[in-house]
Amino acid sequence: MNEKLLEMLKENGEWSFTRWIAFIGYSAFLLGSFYLLYKGQKWDNYDTFANLTGGGGAITQLVNKFINGKYNTNLGEPGKPVQKDEEKGADN
């Protein structure tokens, strides 16, 4: 199960730095938000925190797609290759 979740952080079988940045940003947003909810605290700068961690992760994913499309894909080819069902193990 963990292997499949870690595949989200890879691009064509290699670790993706931009996906890690987005993952860390989303994780910080969730942990920080749940901590504040649990403690019942009000934080005056929460909107800035939420924009930088949650929104920053979304922007990072857009940058990731741009980088992969511009530098990691040959001209005229589609992006990441799509696996067929029998390669994925759909018959499990």
C-alpha atoms as one frame of an Amber mdcrd trajectory, in Angstrom:
protein
   0.000   0.000   0.000   2.785   2.433   0.917   4.538   1.677  -2.368   1.472
   2.759  -4.331   1.192   5.961  -2.300   4.862   6.728  -2.843   4.351   6.351
  -6.601   2.436   9.656  -6.465   5.742  11.339  -5.663   7.483   9.936  -8.729
   7.525  11.007 -12.358   8.263   8.193 -14.832   9.678   6.047 -12.023  12.021
   8.747 -10.654  11.524  10.921  -7.588  10.121  14.329  -8.447  11.431  17.266
  -6.424   8.421  19.449  -7.227   5.992  16.729  -6.163   7.846  16.437  -2.849
   7.571  20.200  -2.344   3.807  20.053  -2.997   3.427  17.041  -0.666   5.304
  18.789   2.146   3.213  21.947   1.661  -0.091  20.064   1.805   1.103  18.065
   4.812   2.116  21.238   6.663  -1.274  22.776   5.862  -3.163  19.762   7.185
  -1.023  19.331  10.296  -1.086  23.033  11.126  -4.838  23.320  10.564  -5.686
  20.255  12.645  -3.359  21.423  15.417  -5.131  24.789  15.590  -8.519  23.074
  15.561  -7.474  20.646  18.275  -6.105  23.386  20.528  -8.976  25.747  19.720
  -6.542  28.561  19.002  -6.979  31.565  16.765  -4.021  32.567  14.629  -4.118
  35.996  13.015  -1.796  34.942  10.174  -3.621  31.726   9.320  -4.773  33.055
   5.935  -1.152  33.647   4.889  -0.169  30.202   6.155  -3.040  28.546   4.250
  -2.250  30.402   1.026   1.445  29.542   1.128   1.096  25.879   2.113  -2.165
  24.801   0.458  -2.152  27.190  -2.475   1.597  26.889  -2.888   1.227  23.145
  -3.399  -1.265  23.691  -6.218   1.017  26.205  -7.923   3.943  23.804  -7.502
   1.974  21.094  -9.315   1.356  23.485 -12.214   5.075  24.269 -12.352   5.783
  20.527 -12.234   3.580  19.958 -15.280   5.249  22.824 -17.137   8.741  21.475
 -16.380   7.813  17.962 -17.446   6.139  19.163 -20.620   8.962  21.511 -21.581
  12.088  19.625 -20.532  11.234  15.962 -19.898   9.076  15.138 -22.918  10.287
  14.887 -26.497   8.687  17.264 -28.968   5.454  15.849 -30.406   5.200  13.007
 -27.893   2.593  12.700 -25.183   3.694  13.001 -21.564   3.823  10.124 -19.151
   3.124   6.797 -20.909  -0.219   5.219 -20.097  -0.100   1.611 -18.895  -2.526
  -0.955 -20.242  -4.859  -2.685 -17.809  -2.985  -5.977 -17.978   0.284  -4.149
 -17.114  -1.359  -2.520 -14.087  -2.641  -5.815 -12.764  -6.314  -4.953 -13.172
  -7.246  -8.626 -13.029  -6.414  -8.799  -9.275
